[in-house]
């Protein structure tokens, strides 16, 4: 009797899996897996922006290191948090793809080159402050984001990312071997290894299947000539991003408004990720949690502008990794954040992680991004489709979300502000799902369900 009571109390005192601190070996391996899964995306944004603005090699390397450093800081803010900052869920923060095209447009309008960066960073810092101020009000929208909305958005996130994995599997665009059989074989081999590990590897080895696949795929790529480590030798051994390295920040109304619009789009995406991850790990994100998470996102963006980086958002790649591994500890992602800080301070280590070939990332990405879409479908399984209204919401929101994927120039005739919002499939899907849910379930003149006698309650209907 005493032993039974003691065990019951022991279980009650045990931390929630989200708050569990794993042994250092597991923490490091699982954190490294998160790092490698997001690394290509993390360096892609500064590469896109730096190349478009015609930055020199030295400035581009500095920009990449700054983005890695601030990604780590933003991730620690989100996962560990302090006061009312941070959702304290396993969510990894990184430079947001949604901001890239707008930032390039601002930079080119300012003449390009390093001289355009202070204007960009000034607008980024301003938008981060606006994001912090909007956080408590934005979180009030949570009641308008039931599973019919969040499930649709998560599904669109996964479907939007799958073509990225397919492109990675073909190799680097413009290279001689782009789309070659060798690249496809390397991607397929990585995918096969991950699947075999998921099926047959015991316990912990199964949870780091993605990491093993990335390391093994890179090892195979070396003798095939698909990767090299010359960038490691060329990278500086040490470097810290200093505030306002490219000059004191500047601010114009046009640049500020453009980045604020993008920030609102990112807030929609981050809110969807917080809700999705909260459901995955068994700690649903409430209004206060969402507000705290959006504050962390805004603060990360302010720090990004201060340290020569860009707006931050949640990385859906790593949401997929949480779904795939079922490892719920937020400190695993915090460990990845610490590693990102190290990469930002020691560029040689960052160059080593960059040696993972794109086909290897593509093979692993098919599983990762597919897991995100599968998580969305799992959320939608909670929705009641009996009267057809929820089915209409899902169908229309999926359509809006996939338009930019199937026809990237579809919104070109629209004004730039609308094009910026609707051109991001994830944001378009979220906006459509929220508005349609309001239209069908929250307006006072909505029609009753088709089968009124067996209709679910109001709460259930809005699911």
Secondary structure, DSSP 8 states (H G I E B T S, - for coil): -HHHHHHHHHHHHS--GGG----HHHHHHHHHHHHHHHHHHHHHHHHHHHHHTT--HHHHHHHHHHHHHHHHHHHHHHHT-BTTB---SS--EEE-GGGHHHHHHHHHHTTSSGGGHHHHHHHHHHHHHHHHHHHHHHGGGGGG--HHHHHHHHHHHHHHHHHHHHHHHH-STTSTTTT-HHHHHHHHHHHHHHHHHHHH--HHHHHTHHHHHHHHHHHHHHHHTS---HHHHHS-S-----TTTT-S----HHHHHHHHHHHHHHHHHHHHHHHHHHHHHT----HHHHHHHHHHHHHHHHHHHHTT---EEE-HHHHHHHHHH----HHHHHHHHHHHHHHHH-HHHHHHHTTS-HHHHHHHHHHHHHHHHHHHHHHHTTS--TTSHHHHHHHHHHHHHHHHHH-TTTTTTS-HHHHHHHTSHHHHHHHHHHHHHIIIIISTT----SSGGG---HHHHT-
